[in-house]
Amino acid sequence: MTCVVCKIGETRTATTTVTLERAGMTLIFKGVPAEVCANCGEAYVDQETTQTLLREAEEAAQSGVQVHICEFAGVGR
């Protein structure tokens, strides 16, 4: 697909790092599968992966985590 940010580059399957911040909590997920623009680096994460990230973020928030860095475990974990 053509990148909606730079409108020049084409995306390709790759991985990215996703940082989520909420109420003083910072979560960093490395190795998240995404479509990444070859021109500007903008990453697009699909709906299923996004749902997994948000579920893991909610679990971390409930456990009282303030900072967490991890390798993405995958969808359906």
PyMOL commands that set and color helices and strands:
alter all, ss='L'
color gray80, all
select helices_A, chain A and resi 47-63
alter helices_A, ss='H'
color red, helices_A
select strands_A, chain A and resi 11-22+25-37+43-44+67-71
alter strands_A, ss='S'
color yellow, strands_A
deselect
rebuild
show_as cartoon
